Amino acid sequence: MWFKNLLLYRLHGALGDAQESAQTPPLDALGDALEAHAARPLGSADARRLGWTAPGGRLGSGQYVHEIQGHRLLSALRQERLLPASVVKEELEDQVANIEASESRKVTRKEKTALKEQITEALLPRAFVRSQKTDLWWDTRRGLIGINASSRTRAEEVLDLLRETLGSLKVTPLATQTLPIRAMTTWLNDPTTRPTDMQLSDQVELKAKGDDGVLRARQVDLDGDDIQQLLDTGRQASKLALGIEGRLSFVLHDDLALKSLRFGDALIEEADHADDGDDALLRLETDFILMAQALTEDIERLIGWLGGETQSQSPS
């Protein structure tokens, strides 16, 4: 269950003020709320649906949240019927051709739109269903939420589900005093500005200020002349592969997203050697707490690299 990506959000009203109880519900109440919004099988006319599922899968049926030392693990399940646009288009063209041939007239745009809706409705029940699980880590002590998603759209979708489940949820994307794009560019330009515990890897994306597009490079010497020459032209680092002393490696994005997470060998070995008695749920919880504790430390370190967290305004 180790996260591959991490999109971070600051939870407002969860650090000791009057809104704390509303923002951090008791575990039992949260479990009941998640169950009330649990994933259900798609109906024949449903194109997609999002609901909560047990993080432990079938083995954890009925347990929609796991909590260890203030760290909570939730899982959302997105179900979507796959109906290729080409199939709908082909069927639409056939029906339009038949109408025009039999009635000796052109089919209007409005009629085509109505036909397309009818075709989609008729084909949906026979479409394959794709299911995707998205894990959410909630650090209740620090008021932080991390989502294992590769895009902001998917993360916001899960947050919307959590907001609907709880009735209210005030979060904003985690933000730092120094913009990541500025910090990454500075670290590349001047090695003396890099934190002592930072490890520079071999992947970068450089973005031009004008319309010259984006340059992506892998397996390159980031301190080499080629990269430095590109930086001299005014390009800025929008993505940069970094590491933290063998604990964690990741690609930092300019929106503070962490992608391609890889945890250190020592942490993985600790998880492998943990005594879980071949209990799959216990193994899940062991992996989760080890990951959550490591991420907590490493995120604080990253925030420090970026000058600290900004005091973002709570959303209205």
C-alpha positions as CSV (number, residue, x, y, z in Angstrom):
1,M,0.0,0.0,0.0
2,W,3.0,2.3,-0.3
3,F,2.1,5.6,-1.9
4,K,3.5,6.3,-5.4
5,N,2.4,9.9,-5.4
6,L,1.5,12.5,-2.8
7,L,-0.6,15.6,-3.1
8,L,-0.7,17.5,0.2
9,Y,-3.5,19.6,1.7
10,R,-3.6,21.7,4.8
11,L,-6.7,21.1,6.9
12,H,-8.0,24.4,8.5
13,G,-9.6,24.5,11.9
14,A,-7.9,21.2,13.0
15,L,-5.1,22.5,15.2
16,G,-6.8,23.4,18.4
17,D,-9.3,26.1,17.5
18,A,-13.1,26.1,17.9
19,Q,-13.6,24.1,14.7
20,E,-11.5,21.1,15.7
21,S,-14.4,18.8,16.5
22,A,-16.0,19.5,13.2
23,Q,-12.9,19.0,11.2
24,T,-11.6,15.9,13.0
25,P,-14.5,13.6,13.8
26,P,-14.2,10.7,16.3
27,L,-13.1,7.5,14.7
28,D,-16.4,5.7,15.2
29,A,-18.4,8.6,13.8
30,L,-16.1,8.8,10.8
31,G,-16.4,5.1,10.2
32,D,-20.2,5.3,10.2
33,A,-20.1,8.3,7.8
34,L,-17.8,6.6,5.4
35,E,-20.0,3.5,5.4
36,A,-23.1,5.7,4.6
37,H,-21.2,6.9,1.5
38,A,-19.6,3.6,0.6
39,A,-19.1,2.5,-3.0
40,R,-22.0,0.7,-4.5
41,P,-22.2,-1.3,-7.8
42,L,-22.9,0.8,-10.8
43,G,-26.4,0.7,-12.0
44,S,-27.1,-0.1,-15.7
45,A,-27.5,3.6,-16.5
46,D,-24.6,4.9,-14.4
47,A,-21.6,6.2,-16.2
48,R,-19.4,6.6,-13.1
49,R,-19.6,6.5,-9.3
50,L,-17.3,7.4,-6.4
51,G,-17.6,6.0,-2.9
52,W,-15.6,4.7,0.0
53,T,-14.2,1.2,0.2
54,A,-12.3,-0.8,2.8
55,P,-8.5,0.0,2.5
56,G,-7.9,-3.7,3.3
57,G,-10.1,-4.9,0.4
58,R,-12.2,-8.0,0.9
59,L,-10.2,-8.9,4.0
60,G,-11.1,-5.6,5.6
61,S,-14.8,-5.7,4.6
62,G,-16.8,-3.3,6.8
63,Q,-13.7,-1.4,8.1
64,Y,-13.6,1.8,6.2
65,V,-10.9,3.6,8.2
66,H,-7.8,2.5,10.0
67,E,-6.1,4.7,12.6
68,I,-2.7,4.2,14.2
69,Q,-1.2,6.9,16.4
70,G,-3.3,9.7,14.9
71,H,-2.7,8.7,11.3
72,R,-5.9,7.6,9.5
73,L,-6.1,5.6,6.2
74,L,-9.1,5.9,4.0
75,S,-9.7,4.6,0.4
76,A,-12.0,5.9,-2.3
77,L,-13.2,3.7,-5.1
78,R,-13.9,5.2,-8.5
79,Q,-16.0,3.1,-10.9
80,E,-16.4,4.1,-14.5
81,R,-17.9,2.5,-17.5
82,L,-15.6,2.5,-20.5
83,L,-17.5,3.3,-23.6
84,P,-15.1,4.2,-26.4
85,A,-16.0,7.4,-28.3
86,S,-15.2,5.6,-31.5
87,V,-18.0,3.0,-30.9
88,V,-20.5,5.7,-30.2
89,K,-19.4,7.7,-33.3
90,E,-19.6,4.7,-35.6
91,E,-23.1,3.8,-34.4
92,L,-24.2,7.4,-34.7
93,E,-22.9,7.6,-38.3
94,D,-24.8,4.4,-39.2
95,Q,-28.0,5.7,-37.8
96,V,-27.6,9.1,-39.4
97,A,-26.9,7.5,-42.8
98,N,-30.0,5.3,-42.5
99,I,-32.3,8.2,-41.6
100,E,-30.9,10.4,-44.4
101,A,-31.3,7.5,-46.9
102,S,-34.8,6.5,-45.9
103,E,-36.2,10.0,-45.4
104,S,-34.2,11.9,-48.1
105,R,-33.1,14.7,-45.9
106,K,-30.2,15.9,-43.8
107,V,-30.2,15.1,-40.1
108,T,-29.9,18.3,-38.1
109,R,-27.2,19.0,-35.4
110,K,-29.9,18.9,-32.7
111,E,-31.1,15.5,-33.9
112,K,-27.5,14.2,-33.9
113,T,-27.1,15.3,-30.3
114,A,-30.3,13.6,-29.3
115,L,-29.3,10.4,-31.2
116,K,-25.9,10.4,-29.5
117,E,-27.5,10.6,-26.1
118,Q,-29.8,7.7,-26.9
119,I,-26.9,5.6,-28.3
120,T,-24.8,6.2,-25.2
121,E,-27.7,5.3,-22.9
122,A,-28.3,2.1,-24.8
123,L,-24.7,1.0,-24.9
124,L,-23.7,1.9,-21.3
125,P,-25.1,-1.3,-19.7
126,R,-22.8,-3.4,-21.9
127,A,-19.7,-1.3,-21.3
128,F,-16.8,-2.6,-19.2
129,V,-16.3,-1.2,-15.7
130,R,-12.9,0.1,-14.6
131,S,-12.3,0.4,-10.9
132,Q,-9.6,2.6,-9.4
133,K,-8.8,2.9,-5.8
134,T,-7.3,6.1,-4.3
135,D,-5.8,6.1,-0.8
136,L,-6.0,9.1,1.5
137,W,-3.7,9.6,4.5
138,W,-5.0,11.9,7.2
139,D,-2.6,13.1,9.9
140,T,-5.0,14.3,12.5
141,R,-2.4,15.6,14.9
142,R,-0.8,17.9,12.3
143,G,-3.9,18.8,10.3
144,L,-2.5,17.4,7.1
145,I,-4.1,15.3,4.3
146,G,-2.1,13.5,1.7
147,I,-3.6,11.8,-1.3
148,N,-2.0,9.1,-3.4
149,A,-3.1,10.5,-6.8
150,S,-1.3,11.4,-9.9
151,S,-3.4,14.5,-10.7
152,R,-5.1,17.3,-8.8
153,T,-8.4,16.4,-10.5
154,R,-8.4,13.0,-8.9
155,A,-7.3,14.4,-5.5
156,E,-10.0,17.1,-5.6
157,E,-12.6,14.4,-6.5
158,V,-11.7,12.5,-3.3
159,L,-11.7,15.6,-1.2
160,D,-15.1,16.5,-2.6
161,L,-16.3,13.0,-1.5
162,L,-14.8,13.5,2.0
163,R,-16.5,17.0,2.2
164,E,-19.8,15.4,1.2
165,T,-19.3,12.6,3.8
166,L,-18.4,15.0,6.7
167,G,-20.8,17.8,5.7
168,S,-17.9,20.3,5.8
169,L,-14.2,20.2,5.0
170,K,-11.9,23.3,4.7
171,V,-8.6,22.5,3.0
172,T,-6.2,24.2,0.8
173,P,-3.2,22.9,-1.1
174,L,-0.1,23.0,1.0
175,A,2.0,26.1,0.2
176,T,5.5,27.2,1.2
177,Q,7.2,30.5,1.6
178,T,9.5,29.9,-1.3
179,L,7.8,28.7,-4.5
180,P,9.1,25.3,-5.5
181,I,10.0,26.5,-9.1
182,R,12.1,29.2,-7.6
183,A,13.8,26.9,-5.1
184,M,14.5,24.2,-7.6
185,T,16.0,26.6,-10.1
186,T,18.2,28.1,-7.4
187,W,19.4,24.6,-6.3
188,L,20.4,23.8,-9.8
189,N,22.1,27.1,-10.4
190,D,24.1,27.2,-7.2
191,P,25.1,24.0,-5.5
192,T,26.0,25.8,-2.3
193,T,22.3,26.6,-1.7
194,R,21.4,23.0,-1.5
195,P,20.5,21.6,2.0
196,T,23.2,19.2,3.3
197,D,20.7,16.3,3.5
198,M,19.5,16.8,-0.1
199,Q,20.5,14.4,-2.8
200,L,20.2,15.6,-6.4
201,S,19.1,12.8,-8.8
202,D,19.2,12.8,-12.7
203,Q,15.8,14.0,-13.9
204,V,14.6,17.5,-14.6
205,E,12.0,19.5,-16.5
206,L,13.0,23.0,-17.5
207,K,10.3,25.5,-18.5
208,A,10.9,28.6,-20.6
209,K,9.4,31.9,-19.6
210,G,8.3,32.6,-23.1
211,D,6.8,30.2,-25.7
212,D,9.8,28.0,-26.2
213,G,8.1,25.0,-24.6
214,V,9.3,22.5,-22.0
215,L,12.5,20.5,-22.0
216,R,12.6,17.2,-20.2
217,A,15.8,15.3,-19.4
218,R,16.5,12.0,-17.8
219,Q,19.7,10.3,-16.7
220,V,21.7,13.4,-17.1
221,D,24.3,15.2,-15.0
222,L,22.3,18.0,-13.6
223,D,25.5,19.9,-12.7
224,G,26.8,19.5,-16.2
225,D,27.4,22.3,-18.7
226,D,24.4,21.5,-20.8
227,I,21.9,22.0,-18.0
228,Q,23.8,25.1,-16.8
229,Q,23.6,26.6,-20.3
230,L,19.9,26.1,-20.4
231,L,19.5,27.7,-17.0
232,D,21.5,30.7,-18.2
233,T,19.0,31.3,-21.0
234,G,16.3,31.9,-18.3
235,R,14.7,28.5,-18.1
236,Q,13.3,27.4,-14.7
237,A,13.1,24.0,-13.1
238,S,9.4,22.9,-13.0
239,K,10.2,19.3,-12.0
240,L,13.3,18.0,-10.2
241,A,14.2,14.5,-9.0
242,L,15.5,14.7,-5.4
243,G,16.3,12.4,-2.5
244,I,16.6,12.6,1.3
245,E,19.7,10.8,2.6
246,G,18.5,7.4,1.3
247,R,15.1,7.7,3.2
248,L,13.0,8.8,0.3
249,S,13.4,9.8,-3.4
250,F,10.8,11.7,-5.4
251,V,10.2,14.1,-8.2
252,L,9.2,17.5,-6.9
253,H,6.8,19.4,-9.1
254,D,6.2,23.2,-9.2
255,D,2.8,22.8,-7.5
256,L,4.5,21.0,-4.5
257,A,3.2,17.6,-5.7
258,L,5.6,14.7,-5.0
259,K,5.6,12.0,-7.7
260,S,7.4,8.7,-8.3
261,L,7.9,8.1,-4.6
262,R,10.4,5.5,-3.6
263,F,11.0,4.7,0.0
264,G,14.4,3.8,1.3
265,D,15.6,0.1,1.5
266,A,16.0,0.3,5.3
267,L,12.3,1.3,5.7
268,I,11.1,-1.5,3.4
269,E,13.2,-4.0,5.2
270,E,11.8,-2.9,8.5
271,A,8.3,-3.5,7.2
272,D,9.3,-6.9,5.7
273,H,10.7,-8.0,9.0
274,A,7.8,-6.9,11.1
275,D,5.9,-9.7,12.9
276,D,2.4,-9.6,11.5
277,G,1.7,-13.3,11.9
278,D,0.6,-13.6,8.3
279,D,-2.3,-11.3,9.1
280,A,-3.0,-9.2,6.0
281,L,-4.8,-6.4,7.8
282,L,-2.0,-6.2,10.4
283,R,0.5,-6.0,7.6
284,L,-1.5,-3.2,6.0
285,E,-1.5,-1.3,9.2
286,T,2.2,-1.9,9.8
287,D,3.2,-0.7,6.3
288,F,0.9,2.3,6.7
289,I,2.2,3.6,10.0
290,L,5.9,3.1,8.9
291,M,5.1,5.0,5.7
292,A,3.1,7.7,7.5
293,Q,5.8,8.3,10.1
294,A,8.5,8.5,7.5
295,L,6.5,10.9,5.3
296,T,5.8,13.1,8.3
297,E,9.5,13.6,9.0
298,D,10.4,14.0,5.3
299,I,7.6,16.5,4.6
300,E,8.7,18.7,7.5
301,R,12.2,18.5,6.1
302,L,11.0,19.5,2.6
303,I,8.9,22.4,4.0
304,G,12.1,23.6,5.7
305,W,14.0,23.4,2.5
306,L,11.3,25.7,1.0
307,G,11.5,28.3,3.7
308,G,8.6,27.1,5.8
309,E,4.9,26.9,5.3
310,T,2.8,29.9,4.3
311,Q,-0.1,30.8,6.5
312,S,-2.7,30.3,3.9
313,Q,-6.2,31.7,4.5
314,S,-8.9,29.3,5.3
315,P,-11.4,28.9,2.5
316,S,-14.8,30.4,3.1
